[in-house]
Amino acid sequence: MSKQAHFLPFASLPEIARGNGIVNYLIASKKVGARAMHTGITMLPVGVPAPRHSHNAEEQVTVLEGRVKIVLEDREQVCSRFDSTFISAGVVHELVNVGDAPAYVLVVYGSPDVDRTFAATGETVAIGSDGDRFVR
């Protein structure tokens, strides 16, 4: 594969509606030549959860703006600007905006081939696929 280098201004990032008002902004993926990661920014509306799920890859979440309750299996913590988590593959987790304005989180996965398994149903979908939707 050829070398890749891109400027990715936020205003030019693809905006992907995920349901319940949640929006993903795709940064690094196979589409821009990423071979070892998948990254993006997720906007969570007030009170809306990204419901309990796990992934087949490691994940780092950093709160960029707002207050987000992050549940890691049976532990939870309210995280604010620049607070981060590290989540191993297979760990069930949930994010909920508990602030009074939209929250933004940076999500970094340790693989460009990431799946999401919804805890409630056991369904596994590819990140960014049509089935990758957060619906109540």
N, C-alpha and C positions, 0 to 999 in steps of 0.2 A: 504494500500500500504506500502511496506517496505521502510525503510530509504534508501536514495540515496546520494551518494557523488562521484564525478568524477573529475579527472583532465582532462581538455580539451585543450591540446596544439593547437595553431592555425594551425600548419601544419597537424594536424589530423582531423580537422573539415571537414564535408561534404561540398563540393563545388557545388553550385547549380546555373547553368546558367539561367538567367531570361530574356534574350533577350537584344539586343542592346549593348552587352558587359558587362551588369550589372551582378555581381556575388554575391550571398548570401553565407555566411558561417554560418551554423546553430550551435548555442551554446546550450542553454537550451530549451528543448521542451519535449513533452510527451515521445519521444523516449529515453530520459535519465531520465525520472521520474518526470519531472517538473509538478506541479499541479496548480500553480498560475501564471505562466509567460511563455513567449516565447521570446527568445532573439537570436540575431545574429549580424554579422558584414556584411555590404553591401559595396561592392567596386563599385564606379561609375567612368566610364571612363570620360575623359575630354569632356565637352560639352554635355554629355548625361543626360537627365532627367529621374527620376523615376516620371512618369506623374501623374497629379492630381488624387488623390484618397482619400478615407477615410477608417476608420476601425470601427469595432464594439467593440473595446477595447481601453483603454487609451494607449498612446505611448510616450516614451521618446526617443529622438534622440540626440546623442552626436557625434560631429565630432572628430575623432581620428587623422586624417591626411588629409591635403588639405584644399580647400576653397569651401564651398557648399552654394549656394543660397537656402534658405529654404523659401517657400511661404506658409503662413498660412492664408487660405481663401483670403483676399484682402491685407494682409501685407506681406512684404518680408524683409529678412535681409541676408547678406552674413556672414556666420559663419566660424570660423577658429578653430584650435585645441582646444579641450575641451569645446567649446561653445555648449550649449544644448538647447533643446526645450522640452516643455511638451505639448502634444496634446490630448485633450479630444476625446472620441469616437464621430464619426460623423463629425469631423472637416476636411474639404477638405484641402489637402496640397500637395506640390510638392517639390522635391529635385533636384538640378541641380549642377553638378560639374563645377564651374566657374574658377578653377585653371588651372595650366599648367602640372599637373601630376595626376595620379589616386587618388581619394579621398576615404577614408574609414570612415564609420559611424557605431557606435554601436547603435542598435535598440533594445529597451526593450518594450514589450507589457505586459499589465496587465492581460493577460489571455492566457492560452495555446490553446484556441480555437478562433483563430483570422481569420476574414474575411477581404478581401480588396474589396471595391467597386470603380470601375473606374468611375471617374466623366464624362468622355466623352461618355460612353456608358450606364452607370447605371448597368453594369454587376457586380455581386458579386461572388467572388471565395474564396476558403479557401487559407490562406497563405501557400505557399509551394506546392500547387497543380499544376497539369499540366497547368491549366488555368491561373495561377498566373505568367503571362509573360508581360514584358514591350516591346511592339513592336510599331514602328512608323507607 
